[in-house]
Amino acid sequence: MLTIANMPSFAADVLNLPNQSIKGKFEAVSDGLIQIKQKGVSKTYIRKDNPFDIYADYISYTVSPFSKELQSGPCKVIFLDTFNLKIKLPNSSSIEIPRYRVKDLEINIK
């Protein structure tokens, strides 16, 4: 069990900027600060809150640890680190998901 917990996640992480998309591995997201590692180089971006497009991000994750059933939809990424991800859904609920269950994650900065 400890081996699985220490394994890196193999999610398809994408950061969509106004003029380009960056594919890499999200290192951290908090308070509008987004860190992504692309080809061994860490890059940092700032996202300002947009009250008109609050759920601009997109996530796809497994429903339970041993299930192959995927759930996906729009969200807002509140917090992300190596092991956990906290998102807010359009129905105003917050969910905390272990990072290994996340399959695809897109964060949009407009």
N, CA, C and O atoms as a DFTB+ gen file, in Angstrom:
440 C
 N C O
     1  1       0.828      -1.191       0.000
     2  2       0.000       0.000       0.000
     3  2       0.874       1.257       0.000
     4  3       0.538       2.239      -0.661
     5  1       1.978       1.237       0.724
     6  2       2.852       2.409       0.759
     7  2       3.497       2.671      -0.595
     8  3       3.762       3.822      -0.942
     9  1       3.749       1.630      -1.351
    10  2       4.332       1.803      -2.681
    11  2       3.384       2.574      -3.583
    12  3       3.814       3.455      -4.328
    13  1       2.112       2.256      -3.525
    14  2       1.120       2.951      -4.341
    15  2       1.001       4.405      -3.916
    16  3       0.874       5.283      -4.769
    17  1       1.039       4.678      -2.625
    18  2       0.885       6.047      -2.130
    19  2       2.053       6.941      -2.538
    20  3       1.873       8.146      -2.711
    21  1       3.237       6.372      -2.693
    22  2       4.405       7.174      -3.040
    23  2       4.658       7.270      -4.537
    24  3       5.588       7.952      -4.966
    25  1       3.840       6.593      -5.335
    26  2       4.012       6.644      -6.775
    27  2       3.516       7.981      -7.307
    28  3       2.530       8.520      -6.804
    29  1       4.189       8.523      -8.319
    30  2       3.686       9.758      -8.912
    31  2       2.417       9.481      -9.694
    32  3       2.207       8.378     -10.198
    33  1       1.578      10.494      -9.787
    34  2       0.355      10.296     -10.562
    35  2       0.676      10.450     -12.039
    36  3       1.606      11.164     -12.412
    37  1      -0.092       9.782     -12.864
    38  2       0.137       9.814     -14.299
    39  2      -1.012      10.534     -14.986
    40  3      -1.527      10.076     -16.006
    41  1      -1.399      11.642     -14.428
    42  2      -2.509      12.418     -14.972
    43  2      -2.040      13.247     -16.155
    44  3      -0.869      13.610     -16.267
    45  1      -2.986      13.534     -17.027
    46  2      -2.713      14.432     -18.142
    47  2      -3.009      15.845     -17.656
    48  3      -4.164      16.271     -17.662
    49  1      -1.985      16.573     -17.239
    50  2      -2.146      17.926     -16.710
    51  2      -1.920      18.936     -17.825
    52  3      -0.907      18.891     -18.522
    53  1      -2.873      19.848     -17.985
    54  2      -2.792      20.861     -19.036
    55  2      -3.122      22.218     -18.429
    56  3      -4.112      22.367     -17.713
    57  1      -2.291      23.194     -18.720
    58  2      -2.543      24.578     -18.320
    59  2      -2.840      25.364     -19.590
    60  3      -1.967      25.530     -20.441
    61  1      -4.070      25.845     -19.715
    62  2      -4.484      26.599     -20.895
    63  2      -4.337      28.084     -20.632
    64  3      -5.043      28.650     -19.797
    65  1      -3.423      28.708     -21.342
    66  2      -3.208      30.146     -21.278
    67  2      -3.964      30.799     -22.435
    68  3      -4.424      30.092     -23.332
    69  1      -4.103      32.115     -22.441
    70  2      -4.821      32.753     -23.550
    71  2      -4.221      32.485     -24.926
    72  3      -4.953      32.455     -25.915
    73  1      -2.903      32.291     -25.012
    74  2      -2.274      32.133     -26.321
    75  2      -1.605      30.776     -26.547
    76  3      -1.107      30.527     -27.645
    77  1      -1.578      29.895     -25.549
    78  2      -0.952      28.582     -25.709
    79  2      -1.432      27.619     -24.628
    80  3      -2.040      28.030     -23.640
    81  1      -1.154      26.351     -24.828
    82  2      -1.436      25.320     -23.830
    83  2      -0.129      24.672     -23.414
    84  3       0.722      24.377     -24.254
    85  1       0.028      24.452     -22.123
    86  2       1.243      23.845     -21.581
    87  2       0.867      22.493     -20.986
    88  3       0.004      22.412     -20.112
    89  1       1.519      21.430     -21.465
    90  2       1.317      20.096     -20.918
    91  2       2.503      19.782     -20.029
    92  3       3.656      19.966     -20.419
    93  1       2.212      19.311     -18.845
    94  2       3.270      18.998     -17.893
    95  2       2.686      18.337     -16.668
    96  3       1.708      17.596     -16.766
    97  1       3.272      18.596     -15.519
    98  2       2.836      18.032     -14.248
    99  2       2.632      19.178     -13.266
   100  3       3.574      19.911     -12.965
   101  1       1.400      19.340     -12.759
   102  2       1.146      20.374     -11.772
   103  2       1.869      20.019     -10.486
   104  3       1.729      18.911      -9.967
   105  1       2.644      20.970      -9.974
   106  2       3.333      20.771      -8.705
   107  2       2.520      21.307      -7.542
   108  3       2.456      20.681      -6.484
   109  1       1.892      22.476      -7.735
   110  2       1.101      23.086      -6.673
   111  2       0.142      24.109      -7.263
   112  3       0.433      24.758      -8.268
   113  1      -1.008      24.235      -6.612
   114  2      -1.979      25.272      -6.936
   115  2      -2.558      25.749      -5.616
   116  3      -3.054      24.947      -4.824
   117  1      -2.495      27.054      -5.378
   118  2      -3.121      27.625      -4.190
   119  2      -3.185      29.136      -4.325
   120  3      -2.238      29.773      -4.786
   121  1      -4.309      29.699      -3.919
   122  2      -4.514      31.153      -3.896
   123  2      -4.148      31.828      -5.217
   124  3      -3.557      32.908      -5.211
   125  1      -4.483      31.222      -6.322
   126  2      -4.227      31.820      -7.626
   127  2      -2.825      31.594      -8.165
   128  3      -2.534      31.998      -9.291
   129  1      -1.959      30.970      -7.406
   130  2      -0.598      30.670      -7.843
   131  2      -0.556      29.240      -8.374
   132  3      -0.928      28.299      -7.672
   133  1      -0.102      29.081      -9.615
   134  2      -0.069      27.773     -10.266
   135  2       1.368      27.454     -10.646
   136  3       2.008      28.234     -11.351
   137  1       1.886      26.313     -10.188
   138  2       3.225      25.857     -10.533
   139  2       3.091      24.580     -11.354
   140  3       2.430      23.627     -10.941
   141  1       3.726      24.575     -12.519
   142  2       3.700      23.413     -13.398
   143  2       5.121      23.111     -13.849
   144  3       5.909      24.018     -14.114
   145  1       5.432      21.835     -13.931
   146  2       6.748      21.403     -14.393
   147  2       6.601      20.860     -15.802
   148  3       5.857      19.909     -16.039
   149  1       7.322      21.479     -16.741
   150  2       7.275      21.066     -18.135
   151  2       8.696      20.770     -18.591
   152  3       9.555      21.652     -18.598
   153  1       8.937      19.511     -18.975
   154  2      10.244      19.065     -19.457
   155  2      11.366      19.422     -18.483
   156  3      12.435      19.869     -18.899
   157  1      11.120      19.224     -17.183
   158  2      12.125      19.459     -16.163
   159  2      12.265      20.895     -15.701
   160  3      13.089      21.177     -14.831
   161  1      11.488      21.812     -16.256
   162  2      11.559      23.228     -15.897
   163  2      10.275      23.613     -15.175
   164  3       9.182      23.421     -15.708
   165  1      10.399      24.154     -13.967
   166  2       9.234      24.614     -13.219
   167  2       8.865      26.020     -13.651
   168  3       9.716      26.904     -13.744
   169  1       7.562      26.211     -13.917
   170  2       7.052      27.514     -14.326
   171  2       5.933      27.903     -13.378
   172  3       5.178      27.052     -12.909
   173  1       5.833      29.196     -13.099
   174  2       4.827      29.699     -12.180
   175  2       3.950      30.720     -12.893
   176  3       4.444      31.592     -13.608
   177  1       2.650      30.601     -12.689
   178  2       1.679      31.516     -13.290
   179  2       0.717      31.992     -12.213
   180  3       0.525      31.321     -11.198
   181  1       0.119      33.145     -12.438
   182  2      -0.852      33.705     -11.506
   183  2      -2.212      33.743     -12.188
   184  3      -2.339      34.213     -13.319
   185  1      -3.227      33.242     -11.489
   186  2      -4.592      33.270     -11.997
   187  2      -5.404      34.228     -11.133
   188  3      -5.460      34.087      -9.911
   189  1      -6.024      35.190     -11.778
   190  2      -6.899      36.126     -11.077
   191  2      -8.317      35.578     -11.117
   192  3      -8.736      34.979     -12.107
   193  1      -9.050      35.791     -10.032
   194  2     -10.431      35.313      -9.977
   195  2     -11.299      36.071     -10.957
   196  3     -11.247      37.298     -11.040
   197  1     -12.099      35.323     -11.696
   198  2     -13.055      35.889     -12.631
   199  2     -14.450      35.518     -12.129
   200  3     -14.830      34.351     -12.223
   201  1     -15.226      36.466     -11.598
   202  2     -16.536      36.122     -11.025
   203  2     -17.541      35.623     -12.058
   204  3     -18.534      34.997     -11.687
   205  1     -17.308      35.883     -13.349
   206  2     -18.238      35.449     -14.386
   207  2     -17.939      34.042     -14.904
   208  3     -18.820      33.398     -15.475
   209  1     -16.721      33.561     -14.716
   210  2     -16.334      32.238     -15.198
   211  2     -15.592      31.497     -14.094
   212  3     -14.415      31.167     -14.241
   213  1     -16.284      31.237     -12.989
   214  2     -15.633      30.661     -11.818
   215  2     -15.296      29.179     -12.010
   216  3     -14.320      28.703     -11.430
   217  1     -16.079      28.431     -12.812
   218  2     -15.841      27.000     -13.004
   219  2     -15.237      26.741     -14.382
   220  3     -15.806      26.004     -15.187
   221  1     -14.096      27.345     -14.644
   222  2     -13.451      27.252     -15.953
   223  2     -12.541      26.033     -16.076
   224  3     -12.117      25.700     -17.182
   225  1     -12.234      25.368     -14.979
   226  2     -11.340      24.211     -15.005
   227  2     -12.141      22.951     -15.331
   228  3     -13.370      22.948     -15.262
   229  1     -11.423      21.874     -15.689
   230  2     -12.071      20.612     -16.047
   231  2     -11.301      19.466     -15.408
   232  3     -10.071      19.447     -15.434
   233  1     -12.026      18.513     -14.836
   234  2     -11.391      17.372     -14.172
   235  2     -12.060      16.070     -14.589
   236  3     -13.255      16.030     -14.879
   237  1     -11.267      15.015     -14.612
   238  2     -11.743      13.658     -14.823
   239  2     -11.036      12.784     -13.789
   240  3      -9.808      12.770     -13.716
   241  1     -11.827      12.048     -12.982
   242  2     -11.233      11.250     -11.903
   243  2     -12.049       9.982     -11.690
   244  3     -13.214       9.908     -12.080
   245  1     -11.422       8.979     -11.063
   246  2     -12.128       7.742     -10.751
   247  2     -12.964       7.955      -9.497
   248  3     -12.589       8.709      -8.600
   249  1     -14.107       7.273      -9.455
   250  2     -15.056       7.461      -8.365
   251  2     -14.528       6.892      -7.048
   252  3     -14.730       7.491      -5.991
   253  1     -13.861       5.749      -7.101
   254  2     -13.284       5.139      -5.901
   255  2     -11.908       4.571      -6.251
   256  3     -11.584       4.440      -7.431
   257  1     -11.101       4.233      -5.259
   258  2      -9.731       3.788      -5.541
   259  2      -9.617       2.583      -6.466
   260  3      -8.682       2.523      -7.265
   261  1     -10.528       1.628      -6.389
   262  2     -10.406       0.411      -7.185
   263  2     -11.417       0.353      -8.327
   264  3     -11.542      -0.675      -8.991
   265  1     -12.121       1.422      -8.553
   266  2     -13.129       1.475      -9.597
   267  2     -12.526       2.009     -10.890
   268  3     -11.575       2.790     -10.870
   269  1     -13.089       1.578     -12.006
   270  2     -12.677       2.120     -13.296
   271  2     -13.687       3.137     -13.801
   272  3     -13.524       3.685     -14.891
   273  1     -14.730       3.393     -13.018
   274  2     -15.758       4.358     -13.388
   275  2     -15.202       5.774     -13.242
   276  3     -14.714       6.157     -12.179
   277  1     -15.284       6.540     -14.326
   278  2     -14.779       7.905     -14.328
   279  2     -15.918       8.897     -14.159
   280  3     -17.028       8.692     -14.650
   281  1     -15.615       9.965     -13.459
   282  2     -16.546      11.079     -13.349
   283  2     -15.791      12.317     -13.818
   284  3     -14.620      12.497     -13.484
   285  1     -16.451      13.158     -14.582
   286  2     -15.771      14.337     -15.098
   287  2     -16.740      15.497     -15.187
   288  3     -17.957      15.315     -15.205
   289  1     -16.178      16.690     -15.244
   290  2     -17.011      17.875     -15.371
   291  2     -16.247      19.137     -15.039
   292  3     -15.070      19.086     -14.682
   293  1     -16.925      20.280     -15.158
   294  2     -16.281      21.553     -14.838
   295  2     -16.112      21.712     -13.332
   296  3     -16.875      21.155     -12.543
   297  1     -15.106      22.478     -12.955
   298  2     -14.829      22.700     -11.543
   299  2     -13.922      23.924     -11.408
   300  3     -13.556      24.559     -12.397
   301  1     -13.574      24.233     -10.177
   302  2     -12.550      25.228      -9.894
   303  2     -11.555      24.569      -8.949
   304  3     -11.933      24.096      -7.877
   305  1     -10.289      24.535      -9.342
   306  2      -9.254      23.941      -8.500
   307  2      -8.908      24.953      -7.404
   308  3      -8.455      26.062      -7.688
   309  1      -9.124      24.557      -6.167
   310  2      -8.850      25.420      -5.022
   311  2      -7.440      25.186      -4.496
   312  3      -6.713      26.129      -4.186
   313  1      -7.061      23.896      -4.400
   314  2      -5.762      23.535      -3.823
   315  2      -5.286      22.244      -4.462
   316  3      -6.076      21.333      -4.706
   317  1      -3.988      22.171      -4.732
   318  2      -3.391      20.958      -5.281
   319  2      -1.964      20.864      -4.760
   320  3      -1.222      21.846      -4.759
   321  1      -1.595      19.678      -4.320
   322  2      -0.193      19.409      -3.981
   323  2       0.141      18.009      -4.471
   324  3      -0.584      17.464      -5.303
   325  1       1.197      17.427      -3.988
   326  2       1.648      16.126      -4.460
   327  2       0.636      15.017      -4.191
   328  3       0.513      14.088      -4.989
   329  1      -0.086      15.104      -3.079
   330  2      -0.948      13.999      -2.676
   331  2      -2.444      14.285      -2.730
   332  3      -3.232      13.345      -2.838
   333  1      -2.862      15.543      -2.658
   334  2      -4.282      15.871      -2.573
   335  2      -4.687      16.941      -3.571
   336  3      -3.866      17.736      -4.030
   337  1      -5.963      16.940      -3.893
   338  2      -6.560      17.927      -4.775
   339  2      -7.904      18.312      -4.175
   340  3      -8.708      17.445      -3.836
   341  1      -8.147      19.610      -4.045
   342  2      -9.425      20.090      -3.538
   343  2     -10.057      20.943      -4.624
   344  3      -9.445      21.885      -5.127
   345  1     -11.307      20.598      -4.985
   346  2     -12.011      21.320      -6.046
   347  2     -13.367      21.794      -5.538
   348  3     -13.909      21.272      -4.564
   349  1     -13.895      22.800      -6.230
   350  2     -15.241      23.287      -5.966
   351  2     -16.068      23.018      -7.213
   352  3     -15.649      23.346      -8.323
   353  1     -17.237      22.422      -7.033
   354  2     -18.114      22.055      -8.142
   355  2     -19.191      23.114      -8.349
   356  3     -19.435      23.924      -7.454
   357  1     -19.843      23.121      -9.520
   358  2     -20.887      24.116      -9.792
   359  2     -22.063      24.084      -8.815
   360  3     -22.765      25.087      -8.688
   361  1     -22.303      22.967      -8.119
   362  2     -23.376      22.928      -7.132
   363  2     -22.914      23.449      -5.768
   364  3     -23.580      23.225      -4.757
   365  1     -21.777      24.143      -5.744
   366  2     -21.206      24.793      -4.552
   367  2     -20.675      23.828      -3.507
   368  3     -20.420      24.240      -2.376
   369  1     -20.501      22.562      -3.845
   370  2     -19.887      21.630      -2.909
   371  2     -18.392      21.547      -3.184
   372  3     -17.940      21.762      -4.309
   373  1     -17.645      21.237      -2.154
   374  2     -16.194      21.062      -2.279
   375  2     -15.870      19.590      -2.098
   376  3     -16.453      18.912      -1.253
   377  1     -14.929      19.103      -2.903
   378  2     -14.514      17.703      -2.837
   379  2     -12.999      17.660      -2.707
   380  3     -12.289      18.413      -3.372
   381  1     -12.516      16.784      -1.856
   382  2     -11.078      16.532      -1.747
   383  2     -10.822      15.140      -2.318
   384  3     -11.413      14.157      -1.872
   385  1      -9.935      15.069      -3.307
   386  2      -9.657      13.835      -4.027
   387  2      -8.172      13.508      -3.893
   388  3      -7.338      14.395      -4.073
   389  1      -7.819      12.259      -3.581
   390  2      -6.410      11.889      -3.611
   391  2      -5.868      12.050      -5.033
   392  3      -6.560      11.742      -6.004
   393  1      -4.659      12.520      -5.147
   394  2      -4.065      12.855      -6.452
   395  2      -3.969      11.647      -7.389
   396  3      -4.067      11.806      -8.606
   397  1      -3.779      10.445      -6.841
   398  2      -3.622       9.270      -7.694
   399  2      -4.920       8.900      -8.422
   400  3      -4.871       8.160      -9.404
   401  1      -6.081       9.396      -7.966
   402  2      -7.343       9.097      -8.633
   403  2      -7.653      10.066      -9.774
   404  3      -8.595       9.828     -10.530
   405  1      -6.895      11.139      -9.919
   406  2      -7.130      12.130     -10.973
   407  2      -6.539      11.622     -12.279
   408  3      -5.353      11.296     -12.344
   409  1      -7.356      11.555     -13.310
   410  2      -6.893      11.086     -14.623
   411  2      -6.519      12.262     -15.523
   412  3      -5.445      12.253     -16.125
   413  1      -7.377      13.267     -15.628
   414  2      -7.112      14.444     -16.457
   415  2      -7.466      15.682     -15.649
   416  3      -8.449      15.702     -14.909
   417  1      -6.646      16.714     -15.806
   418  2      -6.901      17.978     -15.125
   419  2      -6.483      19.118     -16.045
   420  3      -5.345      19.171     -16.510
   421  1      -7.405      20.015     -16.297
   422  2      -7.122      21.208     -17.101
   423  2      -7.440      22.439     -16.272
   424  3      -8.528      22.562     -15.709
   425  1      -6.483      23.341     -16.205
   426  2      -6.688      24.620     -15.534
   427  2      -6.618      25.702     -16.587
   428  3      -5.671      25.757     -17.370
   429  1      -7.616      26.561     -16.606
   430  2      -7.694      27.622     -17.616
   431  2      -7.409      28.980     -16.991
   432  3      -7.998      29.353     -15.976
   433  1      -6.496      29.708     -17.616
   434  2      -6.204      31.090     -17.227
   435  2      -6.610      31.960     -18.419
   436  3      -6.049      31.835     -19.507
   437  1      -7.552      32.809     -18.211
   438  2      -8.010      33.694     -19.284
   439  2      -7.750      35.131     -18.927
   440  3      -8.068      36.029     -19.707
